[in-house]
Amino acid sequence: MNWVLAGLGGVLGGLSRFQIGSALSRRCNTVFPVATFLINLSGALFLGVLMAASPQGRWYVFLGDGFLGAFTTFSTFMYEGTSLLREKERVRGFLYVAASLLLGIGAYTGGFFIAQRLFF
């Protein structure tokens, strides 16, 4: 049963990522990968909130493993970061990778503590 929940969450997360990413990419015509950056940061924030809620079993499988696992993307992050570096956009590439990692940790931690203080 868990594989079905993870699959359903993954489908919804992947579709959400595609729609939001497409909309952001159309609006932000830049070399910097804004869409992936914002999607990954918001996913880290939501995962922090989810972990503060301490979901049990199936809820975590659906939301954490499924939805957020498909909504965020490490592979696209790596592709876009290395593409910037290969295209001689070293400063943008370094900023993208460093900001994604540091702000991602901050977003997760912030989401966790804010949700813990406000709701739980």
C-alpha positions, 0 to 999 in steps of 0.5 A: 500500500505504501508504494501506491501512496508514494506513487500518487504523491509523486504524480501530484508533486511532479505535476505541480513542479512542472506547472509551477516551474513552467510558469516561473520560467516564462516570467523570469527570463534569466540565465539563473535557474530561478524556477528550480531554485524557488521550487527546491527552497519551498520544498525544503520549507514544506518538508520542515513543516511536515517533519515538525508535524511528525506525520506517521506512516502513510501521511509521511509516505504520501507527502514526504516521500511522494509529493515533496520527493517529486516536487523538489529535484536534486538532479535538475539542480545538479544539471543546471549548476554544472551547466552554468559552470561549463558555460563559463558562468562560474560566478552564477553557478557557484552562487546558485549551488551555494545559495541552494544549499545554504538557503535550503538548510535554512528553509527546512530549519525555519519551516520546522521551527516556525511550524513547531512554535505555531501549530504544535 
